[in-house]
Every structure is written in structure tokens, then in C-alpha cells.
Amino acid sequence: MSTFTERVVGAARLDVHVYEEVEADRTAMGQAMAVVVLSSIAAGVGSGLTLGSLLAGAIGALIGWFIWAFLTYLIGTKLLPQPQTRADAGELLRTIGFSASPGLLRVFGLVPLLGGLIVLIAEVWMLVAMVIAVRQALDYTSTWRAVGVCVVGWLVLVAITLVIGGGILGLAG
């Protein structure tokens, strides 16, 4: 079994064996949460946010991670499963949590001239990692099916965020 650091690095390297290991390790939920929080904090630091904003961002990242993983579970196991698909929500929470590993690089967003490029690379890298995490957790043979599940889940998450955000703004106004 790998250490936390080895898992983070392996997940960032897009090592499918790490995603399989995390999927099977029911004790890795705390580690997955830590990756999500650290990635969120790295993004906040890279953006020059205040401590309050960092805390709010970390909480928001955890909520978003949970919702997206649950949506991915529903879409991947109920709407778009393959015959061999067997997964529970915990498996997706763990693998998707580790797919945030490349997001740790977002701390370099403050670097003059290169920061924006580093953040963009990290964001795309995280998306690729999530597709791999979903493919492995749902035992898909098709990467394109995993891409579809991620895209549909993301669109639903965006819609939920807009509705909640619009409701909050409507209450404030």
C-alpha cells in the first residue's frame, strides 16, 4: 500500500494503479478529502485570496467534490453503465478526490507572467485525471464514456450552482 504522498504523486502522474488502489481502500476517504482541501487552498493562495476566502473556498470545494462525485455515481452507474460497472459512491468520492492532485500546482498562480499558464495546465490536468478516475472507478472500457459521464455531471453541477447562486442573490436583493 502506498503512502499518502505516493498516492498524490501517482494520481497526478495519471497512474491507473493508484486510482484502483484508492478505489479499493475504504480507509482512504480522509486522504481524498485532504487532497481536495489542499488543492482548493493551493488555488486560493495562487489567486492571492485572504484567509477567510481560503476557508470558504475549501468548504466550497468539499461540497462541490461531494456533489460532483455523487452525480457521477448516479450518471455512471444508473444512466450510462457498462455491463461490468460495479461501484458505490465512496469509490467515486475517493478516486475523484485524488484526481484533484494536479491542482496543487495552482499555488504557483502568483508567479508573474507564468502563473496563469500554470493554473490553466493544472486545471486541464485535473480534468484528465478525473476522467481516468471515473473510468477506473466505474470499470469502463471506454475513456469516451468516462468523458461523457464527467461532462454530464459537470453540466448538472453548474446548473445546480447557478440555481443556488441565483436563489441566494435573489434573497440578498
C-alpha positions as CSV (number, residue, x, y, z in Angstrom):
1,M,0.0,0.0,0.0
2,S,1.3,3.5,-0.9
3,T,1.8,6.4,1.4
4,F,-0.4,9.5,1.1
5,T,2.4,11.3,-0.8
6,E,3.0,8.4,-3.2
7,R,-0.7,8.3,-3.9
8,V,-0.9,12.1,-4.6
9,V,2.1,11.9,-6.9
10,G,0.8,8.7,-8.6
11,A,-2.6,10.2,-9.1
12,A,-1.0,13.3,-10.6
13,R,1.0,11.0,-12.9
14,L,-2.3,9.5,-14.0
15,D,-1.2,6.1,-12.8
16,V,-4.3,3.9,-13.1
17,H,-2.9,1.5,-10.4
18,V,-3.1,4.3,-7.9
19,Y,-6.7,5.0,-8.8
20,E,-7.5,1.3,-8.5
21,E,-5.8,1.2,-5.1
22,V,-7.7,4.3,-3.8
23,E,-10.9,2.9,-5.2
24,A,-10.5,-0.3,-3.2
25,D,-9.2,1.3,0.0
26,R,-12.2,2.2,2.1
27,T,-9.9,4.0,4.6
28,A,-8.7,6.5,2.0
29,M,-11.7,8.8,2.3
30,G,-9.8,11.2,4.7
31,Q,-6.9,11.3,2.3
32,A,-9.2,12.1,-0.7
33,M,-10.8,14.9,1.3
34,A,-7.3,16.2,2.2
35,V,-6.3,16.3,-1.5
36,V,-9.5,18.3,-2.3
37,V,-8.9,20.7,0.5
38,L,-5.2,21.2,-0.2
39,S,-5.9,21.7,-3.9
40,S,-8.5,24.3,-3.1
41,I,-6.1,26.1,-0.7
42,A,-3.4,26.0,-3.4
43,A,-5.8,27.6,-5.8
44,G,-6.7,30.3,-3.2
45,V,-3.1,31.0,-2.4
46,G,-2.3,31.2,-6.1
47,S,-5.1,33.7,-6.5
48,G,-3.9,35.8,-3.6
49,L,-7.0,35.3,-1.5
50,T,-7.4,36.2,2.1
51,L,-7.7,33.6,4.9
52,G,-11.5,33.9,5.0
53,S,-11.7,33.4,1.3
54,L,-9.4,30.4,1.6
55,L,-11.6,28.8,4.2
56,A,-14.8,29.5,2.2
57,G,-13.1,28.1,-0.9
58,A,-12.0,24.9,0.9
59,I,-15.5,24.4,2.2
60,G,-17.0,25.1,-1.3
61,A,-14.5,22.7,-2.9
62,L,-15.5,19.9,-0.5
63,I,-19.2,20.5,-1.2
64,G,-18.6,20.6,-4.9
65,W,-16.5,17.5,-4.8
66,F,-19.2,15.6,-2.9
67,I,-22.0,16.7,-5.3
68,W,-20.0,16.1,-8.4
69,A,-18.9,12.6,-7.2
70,F,-22.5,11.7,-6.3
71,L,-23.8,13.0,-9.7
72,T,-21.0,11.0,-11.4
73,Y,-22.0,7.9,-9.4
74,L,-25.7,8.3,-10.4
75,I,-24.9,9.1,-14.1
76,G,-22.2,6.4,-14.4
77,T,-24.0,3.6,-12.6
78,K,-27.6,4.3,-13.5
79,L,-27.7,6.1,-16.8
80,L,-24.5,5.1,-18.6
81,P,-23.2,1.9,-17.1
82,Q,-21.4,-0.8,-18.9
83,P,-22.2,-4.5,-18.1
84,Q,-19.1,-4.7,-15.8
85,T,-19.8,-1.4,-14.0
86,R,-19.9,-2.0,-10.2
87,A,-19.2,0.9,-8.0
88,D,-20.5,2.7,-4.9
89,A,-20.5,6.5,-4.1
90,G,-17.5,6.1,-1.8
91,E,-15.3,4.6,-4.6
92,L,-16.1,7.7,-6.7
93,L,-15.5,10.1,-3.9
94,R,-12.1,8.6,-3.2
95,T,-10.9,8.4,-6.9
96,I,-12.3,11.8,-7.8
97,G,-10.8,13.3,-4.7
98,F,-7.3,12.1,-5.7
99,S,-7.9,13.4,-9.2
100,A,-7.6,16.9,-7.7
101,S,-3.8,16.2,-7.1
102,P,-2.6,18.2,-10.1
103,G,-4.5,21.2,-8.6
104,L,-1.7,21.5,-6.0
105,L,0.3,23.3,-8.7
106,R,-2.2,26.2,-8.7
107,V,-0.3,27.6,-5.8
108,F,2.1,28.9,-8.5
109,G,-0.7,31.1,-9.8
110,L,1.1,34.1,-8.2
111,V,4.2,33.6,-10.3
112,P,4.5,36.7,-12.6
113,L,3.9,36.0,-16.3
114,L,3.7,32.2,-15.9
115,G,1.1,31.9,-13.2
116,G,-1.9,32.0,-15.4
117,L,-0.4,29.3,-17.7
118,I,0.5,27.1,-14.8
119,V,-3.1,27.3,-13.4
120,L,-4.5,26.5,-16.9
121,I,-2.3,23.5,-17.2
122,A,-3.2,22.3,-13.7
123,E,-7.0,22.7,-14.5
124,V,-6.8,20.7,-17.7
125,W,-4.6,18.1,-16.0
126,M,-7.2,17.8,-13.2
127,L,-9.9,17.2,-15.8
128,V,-7.9,14.5,-17.5
129,A,-7.2,12.9,-14.0
130,M,-10.9,13.0,-13.3
131,V,-11.7,11.1,-16.5
132,I,-9.2,8.5,-15.6
133,A,-10.5,8.3,-12.0
134,V,-14.1,7.8,-13.3
135,R,-13.0,5.3,-15.9
136,Q,-11.2,3.2,-13.3
137,A,-13.9,3.5,-10.5
138,L,-16.7,2.6,-12.9
139,D,-14.7,-0.1,-14.6
140,Y,-15.3,1.3,-18.0
141,T,-13.5,0.0,-21.1
142,S,-14.2,3.3,-22.9
143,T,-12.5,6.5,-22.0
144,W,-15.1,8.4,-24.1
145,R,-17.9,7.0,-21.8
146,A,-16.0,8.4,-18.8
147,V,-15.6,11.7,-20.6
148,G,-19.4,11.8,-21.2
149,V,-20.2,11.0,-17.6
150,C,-17.8,13.8,-16.4
151,V,-19.3,16.3,-18.8
152,V,-22.9,15.5,-18.0
153,G,-22.1,15.6,-14.2
154,W,-20.3,18.9,-14.6
155,L,-23.2,20.4,-16.5
156,V,-25.7,19.3,-13.8
157,L,-23.3,20.7,-11.1
158,V,-23.1,24.0,-13.0
159,A,-26.9,24.2,-13.3
160,I,-27.3,23.4,-9.5
161,T,-24.7,26.1,-8.7
162,L,-26.5,28.7,-10.9
163,V,-29.8,27.9,-9.3
164,I,-28.4,28.1,-5.7
165,G,-26.4,31.2,-6.5
166,G,-29.4,32.8,-8.2
167,G,-31.5,32.0,-5.2
168,I,-29.0,33.4,-2.8
169,L,-28.6,36.6,-4.9
170,G,-32.4,36.8,-5.1
171,L,-32.7,36.6,-1.3
172,A,-30.0,39.2,-0.8
173,G,-31.6,41.7,-3.3
